[in-house]
C-alpha cells in the first residue's frame, strides 16, 4: 500500500544547481535551479518565477534572509553576498573570505 503521492517533474538542465526552498511562502519547498546568474523557480502552487541575480562563478545560497517566510535569491563569492528578497529589496554585505564555502 502506498501512502501519499509522488511528484516527478523535469526542471532545469544539465549544469544547473538545485536551490530548493519555499520561495512563495506557502509552507512547501519549491523546485528552484540556478546557473550563471539565472534563476528558474517552479512553485508547488504552479507559478513560474524566473530572473537574473548573480553572475557566473557565484554560488547560490538559499535562505529567508529578511524573515518574511519566503526564500530569497542569494549568491556568494569570495566573501561577498548579494541578496534580492522576494519583496524586491536588495541586500549586499561582506562576510567570509576568498575560498570559503557558504553554508545555508
C-alpha positions in Angstrom: 0.0 0.0 0.0 1.3 3.4 -0.9 0.6 6.4 1.3 0.8 9.9 -0.1 1.7 10.7 -3.6 4.9 11.0 -5.7 5.6 14.2 -7.6 8.0 13.9 -10.5 8.9 16.9 -12.7 11.7 17.9 -15.1 13.0 21.3 -14.1 16.4 22.7 -15.1 19.0 21.4 -17.4 22.5 19.9 -17.1 24.8 22.2 -15.3 22.1 24.0 -13.3 22.4 23.9 -9.5 19.4 22.9 -7.4 18.4 25.5 -4.8 15.2 24.2 -3.2 13.3 26.4 -0.8 9.9 28.0 -0.1 10.0 30.9 -2.5 6.3 31.8 -2.3 5.8 31.4 1.4 3.1 28.7 1.2 5.0 26.3 3.5 6.0 23.9 0.7 9.5 23.7 -0.8 9.6 24.7 -4.5 11.7 23.5 -7.4 14.4 26.0 -8.0 17.6 26.0 -10.0 20.5 28.4 -10.7 23.1 28.8 -13.3 25.5 31.7 -14.2 23.2 34.3 -12.6 19.9 32.9 -13.9 17.2 31.6 -11.6 14.2 29.4 -12.5 11.7 28.6 -9.8 8.6 26.4 -10.2 6.4 26.7 -7.1 4.2 23.9 -5.9 1.3 26.2 -6.4 2.1 26.2 -10.2 3.7 29.6 -10.6 6.9 30.2 -12.5 9.4 32.7 -11.2 12.4 33.5 -13.4 15.0 36.1 -13.1 18.6 37.1 -13.1 20.6 37.6 -9.9 24.3 36.9 -9.6 26.9 36.2 -12.2 28.9 33.2 -13.4 31.2 31.9 -10.6 28.8 32.9 -7.8 27.3 30.2 -5.5 23.6 30.3 -4.8 22.8 30.1 -1.1 19.1 29.5 -0.3 17.5 31.1 2.7 15.0 33.5 4.1 17.3 36.5 4.8 14.6 39.1 5.6 12.3 36.9 7.7 9.2 37.2 5.6 8.6 33.4 5.3 9.9 33.4 1.7 13.3 32.2 0.5 15.3 34.9 -1.3 17.6 34.9 -4.3 21.0 34.9 -2.6 24.5 34.4 -4.1 28.0 34.3 -2.6 31.5 34.8 -4.0 34.9 35.4 -2.3 33.4 36.9 0.9 30.7 39.0 -0.9 27.0 38.4 -0.5 24.3 39.7 -2.9 20.7 39.1 -1.9 17.5 40.1 -3.6 14.5 39.5 -1.4 11.2 38.2 -2.9 9.8 41.6 -1.7 12.2 43.3 -4.1 14.8 44.7 -1.7 18.5 44.3 -2.3 21.0 43.4 0.4 24.8 43.4 -0.1 27.3 42.5 2.5 30.8 41.2 3.0 31.2 38.2 5.2 33.8 35.5 4.7 37.0 35.2 2.7 38.0 34.0 -0.8 38.0 30.2 -0.8 35.3 29.9 1.9 32.2 27.9 1.2 28.8 29.4 2.3 26.5 27.1 4.3 22.8 27.9 4.2 
